[in-house]
């Protein structure tokens, strides 16, 4: 069985603990300066805030939420 994880969903059902790599994630996002329109500090704050919100329901400091789909092939 294969699994597909969709990010940016309104109905996540899986949360990955990204607490150990949150700083790396923020650096990776900020490295795409040409893709970003805005203040780096504000973007950093949003990434941390969303990760805190995603992690809170499952008891981790920082999480990343996904919708999990089982693929039948």
C-alpha positions as CSV (number, residue, x, y, z in Angstrom):
1,X,0.0,0.0,0.0
2,X,1.2,3.5,-0.8
3,X,0.4,6.6,1.2
4,X,0.1,10.2,0.0
5,X,0.4,13.1,2.5
6,X,-1.2,16.4,1.4
7,X,-0.1,19.6,3.0
8,X,-2.1,22.8,3.3
9,X,-5.3,20.9,3.8
10,X,-8.3,22.2,5.9
11,X,-8.9,18.7,7.3
12,X,-5.5,17.3,8.5
13,X,-5.5,13.9,10.1
14,X,-1.7,13.3,10.6
15,X,0.8,15.6,12.4
16,X,4.5,15.0,12.0
17,X,6.7,16.2,14.8
18,X,9.2,18.7,13.3
19,X,10.5,20.0,16.6
20,X,14.1,18.8,15.9
21,X,14.2,20.4,12.5
22,X,12.1,23.5,12.8
23,X,15.1,25.8,12.6
24,X,16.3,24.0,9.4
25,X,12.8,24.4,7.9
26,X,12.8,28.1,8.6
27,X,16.2,28.5,7.0
28,X,15.1,26.6,4.0
29,X,12.0,28.7,3.5
30,X,14.0,31.9,3.9
31,X,16.6,30.7,1.4
32,X,14.0,31.1,-1.3
33,X,14.2,35.0,-1.2
34,X,13.0,35.4,-4.8
35,X,9.8,33.5,-3.9
36,X,9.1,35.6,-0.8
37,X,7.5,39.0,-0.7
38,X,7.9,40.5,2.8
39,X,9.9,40.9,5.9
40,X,12.0,37.8,6.8
41,X,11.2,38.2,10.5
42,X,7.5,38.3,9.8
43,X,7.8,35.1,7.7
44,X,9.9,33.4,10.3
45,X,7.2,34.3,12.9
46,X,4.4,32.9,10.8
47,X,6.3,29.6,10.2
48,X,6.9,29.1,13.9
49,X,3.4,30.1,14.9
50,X,1.8,27.7,12.4
51,X,4.1,24.9,13.5
52,X,3.2,25.5,17.1
53,X,-0.5,25.4,16.3
54,X,-0.2,22.2,14.4
55,X,1.9,20.5,17.2
56,X,-0.3,21.6,20.1
57,X,-3.2,19.1,19.6
58,X,-0.7,16.1,19.6
59,X,1.5,17.4,22.4
60,X,4.7,18.4,20.4
61,X,6.4,21.7,20.3
62,X,6.3,22.0,16.6
63,X,4.3,20.0,14.1
64,X,3.4,19.9,10.4
65,X,-0.1,18.8,9.5
66,X,-1.1,16.6,6.6
67,X,-4.2,14.8,5.2
68,X,-3.3,11.1,4.7
69,X,-4.6,9.3,1.6
70,X,-4.2,5.6,1.2
71,X,-3.6,4.7,-2.5
72,X,-4.9,1.4,-3.6
73,X,-2.2,0.1,-6.0
